[in-house]
Amino acid sequence: MSSSRIGGTKKVSEPSCFDKKIIEEFYASRVSVREYSDDPVTDDEIRAACRIASYTPSACNRQASRIHVFRDKNVIRKLLDNQLGSQGWCDNASVLICVTVNCNYFGGNYERYQALIDGGLYAMNFVMGLHLNHIASCFKMFIRTPRREKEFKKIAKIPQCEMPVVLILGGHYKSGIVTSPKSERFTFDELACVDNC
Ligand SMILES: Cc1cc2nc3c(=O)[nH]c(=O)nc-3n(C[C@H](O)[C@H](O)[C@H](O)COP(=O)(O)O)c2cc1C
């Protein structure tokens, strides 16, 4: 590792002004998209999303999250079969990404859930990275039973020490408009308890 990558300190100050409207538009424009064009998602596009995800904080900066990228339709089909099928949309995707965490970075009962938290945070930023690069995507829950997980890892060639966190299906947008479920959000008043004690 080069000396520039060794820990230490850095100087931080309040960031300069953001264009809040544009940034909120960016966040608001990410929606789950389940229809994709046939154009392949390139290595560069995956790399660009990964760069955005690399800004994700992680417990003790352990950076235990990993991604496994699948573009072969036969492999994608096998993985989806393991995961209870395509739900009628996943097989449109030109890429399936499995976000995993390396569990060797976590020890002790008190860290039991940390791996999933780190992986989840990473996955979200990865999706925002895809969005920034105009790649449409939708998460798919990882269906976990011991037997299913073992078989999934065998098909995907995921090392034993890694735990799948979530799947992301993606592809380029189709031209024109596609229909997506409208997913309403709770308002601040519905979900927040502020100064409640
Ligand atoms: C962890 C996770 C698992 C999900 N699993 C599925 C899934 O299995 N199938 C699906 O169609 N959508 C899945 N979604 C997408 C959600 O349904 C979607 O994010 C939610 O309805 C909000 O809609 P939006 O993403 O368009 O804002 C999942 C989302 C998350 C965060």
PDBQT file of the ligand as one rigid body, heavy atoms in Angstrom, charges set to zero:
ROOT
HETATM    1  C1  LIG A 201     -33.672  -4.161   0.398  1.00  0.00    +0.000 C 
HETATM    2  C2  LIG A 201     -34.691  -3.983  -0.698  1.00  0.00    +0.000 A 
HETATM    3  C3  LIG A 201     -35.260  -5.093  -1.274  1.00  0.00    +0.000 A 
HETATM    4  C4  LIG A 201     -36.164  -4.951  -2.329  1.00  0.00    +0.000 A 
HETATM    5  N1  LIG A 201     -36.669  -6.070  -2.915  1.00  0.00    +0.000 NA
HETATM    6  C5  LIG A 201     -37.489  -5.937  -3.970  1.00  0.00    +0.000 A 
HETATM    7  C6  LIG A 201     -37.969  -7.096  -4.624  1.00  0.00    +0.000 A 
HETATM    8  O1  LIG A 201     -37.667  -8.227  -4.256  1.00  0.00    +0.000 OA
HETATM    9  N2  LIG A 201     -38.785  -6.908  -5.699  1.00  0.00    +0.000 N 
HETATM   10  C7  LIG A 201     -39.136  -5.656  -6.153  1.00  0.00    +0.000 A 
HETATM   11  O2  LIG A 201     -39.870  -5.565  -7.136  1.00  0.00    +0.000 OA
HETATM   12  N3  LIG A 201     -38.694  -4.542  -5.538  1.00  0.00    +0.000 NA
HETATM   13  C8  LIG A 201     -37.879  -4.657  -4.465  1.00  0.00    +0.000 A 
HETATM   14  N4  LIG A 201     -37.402  -3.537  -3.848  1.00  0.00    +0.000 N 
HETATM   15  C9  LIG A 201     -37.772  -2.214  -4.361  1.00  0.00    +0.000 C 
HETATM   16  C10 LIG A 201     -38.798  -1.536  -3.479  1.00  0.00    +0.000 C 
HETATM   17  O3  LIG A 201     -40.053  -2.099  -3.703  1.00  0.00    +0.000 OA
HETATM   18  C11 LIG A 201     -38.798  -0.037  -3.789  1.00  0.00    +0.000 C 
HETATM   19  O4  LIG A 201     -37.513   0.483  -3.521  1.00  0.00    +0.000 OA
HETATM   20  C12 LIG A 201     -39.820   0.731  -2.952  1.00  0.00    +0.000 C 
HETATM   21  O5  LIG A 201     -41.114   0.354  -3.317  1.00  0.00    +0.000 OA
HETATM   22  C13 LIG A 201     -39.700   2.231  -3.137  1.00  0.00    +0.000 C 
HETATM   23  O6  LIG A 201     -39.845   2.564  -4.494  1.00  0.00    +0.000 OA
HETATM   24  P1  LIG A 201     -38.751   3.380  -5.295  1.00  0.00    +0.000 P 
HETATM   25  O7  LIG A 201     -37.456   2.575  -5.234  1.00  0.00    +0.000 OA
HETATM   26  O8  LIG A 201     -39.275   3.469  -6.697  1.00  0.00    +0.000 OA
HETATM   27  O9  LIG A 201     -38.563   4.710  -4.649  1.00  0.00    +0.000 OA
HETATM   28  C14 LIG A 201     -36.525  -3.663  -2.777  1.00  0.00    +0.000 A 
HETATM   29  C15 LIG A 201     -35.964  -2.532  -2.160  1.00  0.00    +0.000 A 
HETATM   30  C16 LIG A 201     -35.068  -2.691  -1.146  1.00  0.00    +0.000 A 
HETATM   31  C17 LIG A 201     -34.460  -1.455  -0.504  1.00  0.00    +0.000 C 
ENDROOT
TORSDOF 0
